[in-house]
Amino acid sequence: MKNQFLKERTKIYSIEIVRFCLRQQTGGVIPSEILKQLLRSSTSVGANYRAACRGKSIADFVNKLKIVVEEADESLFWLELVEELYPSLAEDIESLKIESNEIIAICVSSISTSRKNYNV
């Protein structure tokens, strides 16, 4: 059940960032290269979480979760960069940053628990 909840949550996270980027493409001032990087890393979060759930072993699950953490952290970097460059977007970005941090925390905790319980 927890896996299904996080699958949905990471998908919604990706969708919300795609929507943010689409709004910025139509009349925004953020360089397209930054938006592309943000799109790439944020959509990778959901895709890699789904891959982790299909891991062939606990070690495979842990390794794929590490990728989720990396991609969520990269997404957070791009969001912070946009916020610093364009402070007027801070309100739009805040909930996305919070969700990035929460996904990172959940996955780091899952990695730690898996390592402890399965000696990975």
Helices and strands as residue ranges (DSSP letters): H 2-25, H 32-53, H 58-85, G 87-89, H 90-118
